[in-house]
Amino acid sequence: MSVIDRRAFLGTAAAAGFVTAQSANATEEVSAEELSQLGRTPHTKFAVNIEMWWKKLPFLERIKQAAAFGYPAYEFWPWERQDIDAMAALSQELGIECAQFTAWGFSPGLNDPKNHANFVKKIEGGCAAAKKLNCKKMTVVGGNDQPGMTQQEMHQNIITGLKLAAPIAEANDIMLILEAMNIRVDHKGHCLYGSPPSIHICNEVGSPHVKINWDLYHMQITEGDLCGHLREGMKAGQIGYLQLADTPGRNEPGTGEIHYNRVLKEAYDLGYRDFLGLECRPKTTELAAAQGVAAADVW
């Protein structure tokens, strides 16, 4: 296997339609083959978050980067601001999948009944976008605290809204994945955090197409005992998707306190075989972040 310096690799990759200027610093050497193997980990199928990686590049170029790094999939945030047709065509050309995207964000809140009619319309539109992308999952967010409402009332409103949208998700064979946040670091004032209420909400909705976007970063900050809670979530049948970032910092594995080798092995041993979202910020370069991710999949 030949090794080429960064400048030579950039020229080769550019000729093939890839740009890798955000991949490494000026002193690093990398081969095209080595780069393409980083995302092809033996156990876990990672989906790189292209909102947080390669942020200085145009959006479609980030998909090219994800493919160049060997990742089998990518994820992103709100679909409305993107050229879905162009993304679909490029994804098909590169042989990379879209694991999930955000169909409903923080505001307006799903936890307020006055937003439910609009929520249903957004889910219909999201399903149409998902079908173009051949994507099977869409994230929904519960919303921030509503003045004058108790947490129990807000959670009940989330249940009601999800029940309205569940038949649409079922008809389109798209899974809605509800993401719990953390209020200690990132999302103060948010109404849904931790696995017990998330499991309760999904149990109450009672649809196989409504489950949890189980972000291990948020869960660590909120409740810890990641492996124990993973077992509970899997036993309840309510884990629809996993995401990760280390903490503190929300960077790649190996930069914080979480022993991701142990956590990823637990998820694998529990039977999780779907994509796992890399919703983390590269601490230095994307190349270093990808190396950290790959190291976490070794056991």
N, C-alpha and C positions, 0 to 999 in steps of 0.2 A: 504494500500500500504506500503510495507516494505521499509525501507531506509537502504542502505548498504554503508559502507565506501568505499573510493576510491580503496583501495587494494583489498577488497572483490569483488567489481564490476569488477575490471580488470581481476580477475580470472574467474568470471562467463562469462564475455564477451569474453575472450580469448577462452574459451571452445566452445563458439558459433561461433567462427571465427572472432571476432571483437577485435580490439586493441584500447584502449582509453587513452593511456598514455599522449596524447596531449590535453585531454579534460578538465582537471581541475588542480588546484594547490593542493599541499599536504594537505591543511587545509580544503578543500571543501568536502562535502558529496553529493552523488547523487544516485538516484535509477535508475535502468535500464528503468523503465517505464517513469520516469520524463525525462530522456535523450531522449528517443525515441519520446516524445511528443513535444520537442522544435521546430523541423522543420515542425510540422503539424499545421501550423497556420490557423486560421479560414477564412481569406480572400485571402491572397496572397500565390501563389505556388512558393516557393523560390527554386532556383537552386544554390547550393553552388559551388563556384569556387575552384576546387581542386588543382589549381596552387598556390593559395594564402593561403589556409587553410591546416593545417597538413603538412607543407612543409618538415619536417624532416622525414616523413614516406615514404616508397616506394609508387609508384604511385597507384597501385591497392589497397593498404591498405587505401588510402585516400577515395576511393569509398566505402569501407567498413565503414569508419568513417561517411561518409555522410549518409549512410543508418542507421547506429546506432543512429544518431542524429534525425532520422525521416524525413530527407529531401526527397521530392519526386523526385528530379532530381539533377544533377550536370552539370557543364560546365567546359571546359578546353581550352587550347590554341592550338598550332599547332598539328595536328593529325599525321603528318609523323613520329614523334619521339616516338610514343606510339604503344603498341601491341594491335591493334584494336580488333582482334579476342578474346584475353583474356579479354579485357574490355567489349566486347559484352556479352560474356558468364557470366562474373561476374555480370553485370548489370541485366541480365535476372534472374540469381539465386537469387539476392537480391531484385528484384522487384523495381529497381530504374531506372529512365530514364536519358538519355543524352539530355539536353536541346539544347545545341549548342556548337560548337567548332570553332577554327580559321582555315579557309581554305586558306587565303592569308593575310600575315602580312605587315609590314611596308616596307620591302625591299626584292626584287626590287619593285619599285613603280608602282602601277596600273595607276598612273598619267603620265606614260611615255609609249607612243605607242609601243616602241620596246619590251616591256614586255607582250604585250597582248596575243601573241600566247602561251607563257608559262602559262599565267594566265588561259587561257581556258583549257589547259591540267591539271592544278592544280585543277580547279573546277570539271573536270571530275573525277579525283582521289578522291577528297573530297566527291563527291556524292556517290561514291562506298563505302567509309568508313562510311558515314552517314547512308547508307542503312543497313550496318552490325550492326550499333548501334541503329537502329530504331530512328535516330535523324532527325529532320525536318528543322533545321536551321544551317547556317554556316556564321560566321563573315568574312567580307572582309574589308581591310583597304586601304584607298586611297593612302597613301604614303607621304613621306617627300618632301619638296620643291625641285623642279628640277631646276638646274642652267639654266638661260636664258629663263625660262617659266614664264608667268604671272599666277596668281591664276586662272583667268578665263580659260586660256588654260589648266591648269592642271585639273580643274573640268570638262572641256569638254572631256579630255582624259579619265577620270574616267567614264563618261557617255558612251563613245564609247566602253570601255572595258566591262562594265556591259551589254551593249546591245549584245555584242558577247557571253557573258556567260549566258544571261537570257534564251535562248531556252534550254540550258542544264539543268538549274535549273527547268524549267517548265516540261521538259520531265521526270525528276526524282522526281518531287513534293518536291523539297528542296528549301527553301527560303534563298536567299543571303541577309544578313543584314549588311549594310554599317555603320561602326562606325565612328562618328565624335569625335575628340579628343579635348583637350585643349592645348593651346600653352603657357599659363601663368605659369603653374606649371610643368607639366609632359612631354609635347611633343613639345618643342620649335622647330620651323622649319617644323612643319607638315602643310600640305596644306589644310586640311578640319577641320573646327571647327564651332560649333554652328548649330542650327536647320534650319535656312532659306536656306543656301546653300545645306544642306543635303536633305531637302524636294524638292528643285529645281532639284537636280540630279535625285532623284527617280521618280519625275514627268516626267522628260525628258526620262528616260529609259522606263517608261510606262508598267512595268510588275508587276503583282500581286505577283511574286516570287522575287522581288527586293524591299526591304524596309530598314528601318533604325534600327540599333542597338542603341537605345536611352539610352545612359549611363548618368544617372542623375548626377553623380559626375562630369563628363566633362561638362555637360550642365550648372550646377550651377556655375562652375568657369568661363565659357565662357560668359554666358548670364543671369543667374539668372531667376527669375519669373518662377520657374519650373512648377507650376500648369497652368499658362497662356500659356506657350509654349506647355505643354502637350495637352491642348485643341486644339491648332492650329495643332499639329501633328496628333492628332486623327481625326480632321475634314478633314485634307488632306488625311487621310487613309494611312499614310506612317510610322506608328510606327509598326515595326515588332517584336521588343523585347525590354525589359527594363532591365537595370542593375543599381546597386546602390553602393555607398560608401559615407560616410560622409566626410566633408571637414572643416578645414584642416586635413590632415593626411591620408586620404583614408582608414579609419578604419570603423568599423561597425556603424550603426545608434545609436545616442545618445552620440557620442564622439565628435561631431562637431556642426556646425551651422544649419544644415538642419533639419527642423521639419518634419521628415519622416512620422509620423502618418498622417499629413495633406496631404502630397504628395501621399502616398500610397492609401489613401482614395480617392483622386482625380482620380488616375488611375483606381481604382476599379469602381468608379461612372461613369467614362467615358466608362466603358465596357471592360477594359483590364482583361483578364482571363488567359493569357498564363503565362509561367514561367517568373520569375524575377530573374536575375542573381545577386548573391552576390559576385561581383568582388571587394571585400574589404579585407584588411589585419586585422586579429584579433589584437586588440591593446594589449591585454594581453594573454588570453587563448581562445581557440576555444569555450569552454563552455560559458565564459563571452560574447563572440561575438554572439553566438547563442541566448543567453538570451536577448541581445540588439536588435537583429533582431526580435525576437518574440514580444518584447515590442512595436516595431514600427508598428506592425500589429493590434494594439488595438485601436478601436474607437467606 
